[in-house]
Amino acid sequence: MAEQDLSAPRRRFMDLEDPEYAYMFGFLQADGHLSEGTRQRGRLTVEISARDAHILREFQRLTPYNSTLAGRTRTTNFSADHHSAIWSLCSLEARTTLSRLGLPHGKKSARIKPPRVPFSRRDYLRGIIDADGSVGFTGQGLPFLSLATSSAGIGAYLCHYVKKVTGTERRLYRRNTRDGIYNVMYQKEAAQELCAHLYYPGCLSLDRKRVAAESLASWTRPPTMQIRPPRRPWTPEDDRVLMAAPTLAAAAAELGRSQSSCQVRRWRLVKGIA
């Protein structure tokens, strides 16, 4: 069990305008667990694969309170001897700060949301992606970045932020039926641009995801691969015309859209998931 060195110069703990603290807070929201006991006792713990233990050492460095880093081996659904690293922080002052910023106690995956105080946005989102996202190449060799989250607030914020950065639009329609989470994915040039923005040189991040993000830059679109035009968002007026039209063909002609697009949109409106 490793004790941290508290001799390093101090910064204001969890100043979310500081890129490293913003990243750390996003990671903790996604992968940390804040427990609360009697007589103000409690603990913040983060358990991740031992191969990523370096990021927990960085969290120790950033935390001006006593904390510990330990390891354990256990049986999981995927391995008989899974090696993990566990970072633990008991300080009441630190836990109170994290709670006030928006780290809930107990089961929290669906309740987390972006901070309400000023924060470094791309660093915060990189922390979320490092904890709950994936970066790399699809089976077809296409660059991608994705996030699986139970939080509608986090999913919607990612969509909003990425549209501002890359112009690529995504919307949260509904949770998947298997495990009740939202899956947001960006591919090709949008994934390249987003990774270059989030994983900038010298940023705090998981080594393996930074390497994966940097590898996306090597991809070039094949000459035979067409570029799809950007999606045209549906407006309330478009929806009114669609629902009032006698047929899909009439709606498509009036709106300048394909019949298949009108059919999918009408189905969403009828089902209440638009």
N, C-alpha and C positions, 0 to 999 in steps of 0.2 A: 504494500500500500504506500503510495507516494504522497508526501505532504508538499504543499506548494511553498514557493519562495515569496514572501511578502515584502521583500526589500526593494522591488521595482518601483519606479515613480508612479504615483497615483493619478488617475483621471477620474472624472465624476462617474461613478458606477451607473451603468445603463443610461448614459446620455445617448439617446437614439439618433441624434444628429451626427454622432461619431460613427463612421462606417463599420468599424469592428463590432461595436455594441449593437448596432442595428442588425448586422448579420447574426450575431449571437442570439439576440432576442427572437428573430424569426426561426432560428433552429430550435430554440427552447420551446417556443409555442408548438412547433410541429412534433418534436421528439422528446421533450422533457416531461417530467411528471412532478407536480407540486402537491405534496400531501400535507395535511394539517391534523395535529393531534391535540390533546388536552394541555392546559397550562402553556399555551403558545409554543408548543413543541411542533416540529414538522421538519420536512426535508424536501429539497429539490434533487431529483436524480435524473440522469441521462444515461441510458444503456444502449450502446451501439456496437457494431462489429469491431473486434480488436484491430482490424486492418485500418480503421478510421480513428484510432485512439489519439492520433496527433491533434485532432481538432479539440478534443477534451483537454489536452494540455494547454492549448491556446486559451480555452475558457478559464482554466486555472490562472493563467498569466493575467487575464483581464479582470479577475475578481479579487478585490482587496479584502477578502474575508477568508478564513480558514476553510479549505475544502480538501477532499481526498479523491484519489483516483486509484481504482483497484480493478482486478480482472477476475473472471470466472469462466468455467467451462460447464456447459449444460446440454441436455438433449433437446432438440427442437424437431419440428415436422420435417426439416430439411437436412439435419445433420445430427449424428449421434454424439459429436463432441464439438459443439459450436463454441468458439472462443469470443468473449465479449469484454468490453471495457466499460466501467461504471464510474461516473463522476457524481459525487455527492456534496451538497452544500446545505448546512443546517442554519446558518445565520438568520435570525428573525428579521434583522434590518434588511438584509438582501432579499429575503422572501417577500417582505412587505412591499419593497420597491417593485419587484417583478409582478406581484399581484395587482398593484395599482396601475401598472402599465398595460395590463391585459393578459396576464398568464393565469388562467383559472385553476382552481384546486380540483383535484380528482380527474375523472374522465372529462376530457375537454375537446376532443377532436372536432366536434360539430359546433363548438361555441367560440372558437378563436376567431379573431378579426384583426384587421390592421390597427395599429396604435392610433389613439386620438391626439397624440402630441406630435410635434414636428419630428420627422425621422428620415433617415437616408433610404430612399425607396428601393433603389436597385440592390443595395446591400441587404436590406430586409428580405426582399423577394429571393435573393440568392440563398439566404439561410433557409427559407421555406423549401426551395427547390432541392437544396442539398439534403434536407431531411426527408422530404416526401415526394421528390420528383425523380425523373430519369432523364439522362442526356446520352446521346449516342447516335447509332445508325439503325434503321429498321432492317427487317429481314430482306427488303428489296434494295438496301444500300442507300436509303435516303436519310439525311440528317434530321434529327428530331429533338425536341425538348417537350416533356410532358409533366403534368402534375396530377396526382390523385389525392383528393382532399374531401373530407366530410363537411367542411365549412363552406357554406354558400358565400359568406363574406370574403373569404380568402380567394375562392375561385373567381368571383366577380371582380375583385380588385386586380387579380392577375390579368384578366381579359381587358379591363379598362387601361391598365398600365401598358400592356403590350401594344394595344391599338395606338396609343400615343407615341410609342417608340418606333414601331415598324409599320403602322398603318393596317396591320392584319386584324381582322375582326373575328372574334369568337364570342359565343353566348352560352350561358348555362341554361340548358333546357330542362333537364331532370336528372336525378341520380340514377345510376345503373341499378338494375333489379337484383343483381347478384349480391352486392355488399353495401349498397346504399351510399355510394360515393360519387363525386363528380370527377370526370376525367377530361382534362383540358390538354390538347396537344397542338404543337406547332411543328411544321415540317419545312424542308427545303430552305429557300432563302430566308424565310421568316425565322426559322430556327437558327440559322447561321448568324443573322443580325442580332437576334436576341441574346445568343450565347456570347457574342463578342461584347455586347453591352453589359451583361451581368458579370461575366468572368474576365474582368479587365486585369492588366498586369499588376501583380503585387497584392491583389485582393485576398482577404481571408476566405478560405474555402476548403472543401474536401479535396485532397490531392487528386484522387481518381476522377472526380467529376470535372475538375478544372482541366485535366489532361483530355478527357472525353470532349469537353466543350471546345478546346483548342483544336482538336482533330477535325471538327466539322468544317473548318475553314478550307480544308483540302478538297471539298466536294465542288464540282462544277456541273451545271445542268447539261445533260446530253443534248446535242442539237435537235434530236427527234422529239424531245419532251416539250410539249406545248406549255405555255404559261396561261393558267386560268385567269380570267379577269376577276377583279375583286368582287366579293359578294355585294349585292345591292340591298341595303337594309329595307325591311318592310316598315312603312309608316302607318299611323292610325287611319289616314285617308285611303291608303292602299287596301288595308283590311276592310274598310267600309265598302269599297268598290267590289272587292272580291266576294264578300258575303252577299252583296245585292245582285250580282250578275246572275242571269238565268242559267248559264252553263260555264264550265271551265274554259271552253274555247272563247266565249265572249269576254270573260275576265282576262284571259291571257292577251287577247287583242287590245283591250282597252288599257291594260297596264304595261304592255310591252314586255311581257315575261313569257316563259315557257309554260305549257299546260302542266307539266310535271311539277314545276315550282309552285304553281297555284294550287295544285292538288295537295302537296305536302303542307303548304301554309294553311289551307282550309281545314285539313285534318287536325293540325295543331290547335287552331282556334276552337274547333268543335270540342276537342279533348281538354281544352283549358291549359295547354302547356306551351303556348306561344311566348 
